[in-house]
Amino acid sequence: MNDQDSGSTLVPMLVAGLVLVTVGYAVIMMFV
């Protein structure tokens, strides 16, 4: 984990968070 890669690490984290929210929303819609 280099400080140089903080910028290139932030984007995948945001994408992963967006995917988690989307999947979670889809699961909630399935059960509701």
C-alpha positions as CSV (number, residue, x, y, z in Angstrom):
1,M,0.0,0.0,0.0
2,N,2.0,3.0,-1.3
3,D,0.8,6.5,-0.7
4,Q,1.4,7.1,-4.5
5,D,-1.4,4.7,-5.3
6,S,-4.0,6.4,-3.1
7,G,-5.6,8.0,-6.2
8,S,-5.7,4.7,-8.1
9,T,-7.1,2.9,-5.0
10,L,-9.9,5.4,-4.4
11,V,-11.7,4.7,-7.7
12,P,-11.9,0.9,-7.3
13,M,-13.2,1.4,-3.7
14,L,-15.9,3.8,-5.0
15,V,-16.9,1.3,-7.7
16,A,-17.0,-1.6,-5.2
17,G,-19.2,0.5,-2.9
18,L,-21.5,1.3,-5.8
19,V,-21.8,-2.3,-6.7
20,L,-22.5,-3.3,-3.1
21,V,-25.2,-0.7,-2.9
22,T,-26.7,-1.9,-6.2
23,V,-26.6,-5.6,-5.3
24,G,-28.0,-4.8,-1.8
25,Y,-30.9,-2.8,-3.3
26,A,-31.7,-5.6,-5.8
27,V,-31.8,-8.1,-2.9
28,I,-34.1,-5.9,-0.9
29,M,-36.4,-5.5,-3.9
30,M,-36.4,-9.3,-4.3
31,F,-37.5,-9.9,-0.7
32,V,-39.9,-7.0,-0.5
